[in-house]
């Protein structure tokens, strides 16, 4: 798939909700995505101009080392988000031409980081 100028919340939502046992609710004023029963564990948050930062982005849980690697390799697409960046989460710019398939991979990796083990094991 080719890069899209801006990926809207509706597309982020569709990608996230296609993952098993994922649900959406507002957290800290932002559309957020969780996996698992009950309240679940958060793996992504959508932000549009969070506290006036001017970014249209999604913050995503990430495997160890991914944040540094992605930010170093493609700073036009990735950044270290406030509040959760110290835990290794990555910020993904949604209005800088990132490929939708790449975004889907990042969101799935975030989902895997917090999903119950029974959902991530091979059958």
C-alpha positions in Angstrom: 0.0 0.0 0.0 1.3 3.5 -0.7 1.6 6.2 1.9 -1.5 8.3 2.6 -1.2 12.0 3.4 -3.3 11.7 6.6 -4.7 8.7 8.3 -7.9 9.5 10.0 -9.1 8.2 13.4 -11.6 6.0 11.6 -8.8 4.1 9.9 -6.8 3.8 13.2 -10.0 2.6 14.9 -10.7 0.0 12.1 -7.2 -1.4 12.4 -7.3 -1.6 16.2 -10.8 -3.1 16.5 -9.9 -5.8 14.0 -7.5 -7.3 16.5 -8.9 -9.9 18.9 -10.6 -8.8 22.1 -9.9 -5.1 21.4 -12.3 -2.4 22.6 -12.3 1.3 22.5 -13.0 3.8 25.3 -11.9 7.4 26.1 -8.9 7.6 28.4 -7.5 10.9 29.5 -9.8 12.6 27.0 -8.5 10.6 24.0 -9.9 7.7 22.0 -7.9 4.8 23.3 -7.7 1.1 22.5 -7.5 -1.8 25.0 -7.2 -5.6 24.8 -8.5 -8.2 27.1 -11.6 -8.7 29.2 -12.8 -6.2 31.8 -11.1 -2.9 31.5 -8.3 -4.6 29.5 -4.8 -3.2 29.0 -4.2 -0.1 26.9 -2.0 -0.5 23.8 -2.8 2.7 21.7 -4.1 6.3 22.1 -5.2 8.6 19.4 -4.2 12.3 19.8 -5.2 15.3 17.8 -3.3 18.4 19.0 -2.6 16.9 22.5 -2.1 19.9 24.8 -1.5 22.1 21.8 1.5 20.1 20.4 0.2 20.4 16.8 0.5 16.7 16.2 -2.1 14.3 14.7 -0.7 11.1 16.1 -1.2 7.7 17.8 0.8 6.6 20.7 1.5 2.9 20.8 3.1 0.4 23.1 6.2 -1.1 21.5 8.7 -3.9 22.0 11.9 -3.1 23.8 14.3 -1.2 21.6 11.7 -0.4 18.9 11.2 3.2 20.0 14.9 4.1 19.5 15.2 2.2 16.3 12.1 3.7 14.7 12.8 7.3 15.8 16.4 7.1 14.6 15.5 5.5 11.3 12.4 7.6 10.4 12.0 10.7 12.6 9.5 12.1 10.0 7.1 9.3 11.0 8.0 8.4 14.6 8.7 10.3 17.9 9.0 9.7 21.6 5.6 10.7 23.1 5.3 12.5 26.4 4.1 10.6 29.5 4.6 7.1 28.0 7.8 7.5 26.0 9.9 6.6 29.0 8.2 3.2 29.0 9.3 2.6 25.4 6.0 3.6 23.7 6.3 5.3 20.3 4.4 8.1 18.7 3.4 7.8 15.1 2.6 10.9 13.0 -0.6 10.3 11.1 -0.3 13.3 8.9 3.3 12.8 7.6 2.6 10.2 4.9 3.2 7.0 6.8 2.2 3.8 4.9 -1.1 2.3 6.3 0.4 -1.2 6.3 3.3 0.1 8.4 0.9 1.7 10.8 -1.0 -1.5 11.0 2.2 -3.4 11.8 3.1 -1.0 14.6 -0.4 -1.2 16.1 -0.4 -5.0 16.0 3.1 -5.0 17.7 1.6 -2.7 20.4 -1.4 -5.1 20.8 1.0 -8.1 21.2 2.9 -6.2 24.0 -0.1 -6.1 26.3 -2.5 -8.9 25.0 -3.1 -11.8 27.2 -0.7 -14.6 26.4 -3.6 -16.9 25.4 -4.2 -14.5 22.4 -0.6 -14.3 21.2 0.4 -18.0 21.4 0.5 -19.9 18.1 -2.4 -22.5 18.0 
